[in-house]
């Protein structure tokens, strides 16, 4: 029961982090791809910064919903036990 509350809180906070820093994460991915191509000669296919933002938002929403659900379930178990 306490694990559910703890993991729910971690998931919720991680989802909020992803939603808040989606621009920086997308920019970082593009920068890392450029660095790999320049220094190691590895050319990874990928999307630009603007195309990645919706994926970071979706991932953040999934973590927020999962976190809220886990907190609700954990809270219910805690209250009824």
Number of C-alpha atoms within 10 A of each C-alpha: 14 12 11 19 21 15 16 24 18 15 22 24 16 18 23 17 14 21 21 14 15 21 16 13 17 20 16 13 16 16 13 12 16 16 14 13 13 11 8 9 10 12 12 11 6 11 13 11 17 10 11 18 20 13 12 20 19 14 16 24 18 14 23 24 15 18 24 16 16 22 23 15 16 20 15 12 14 13 8 7 6
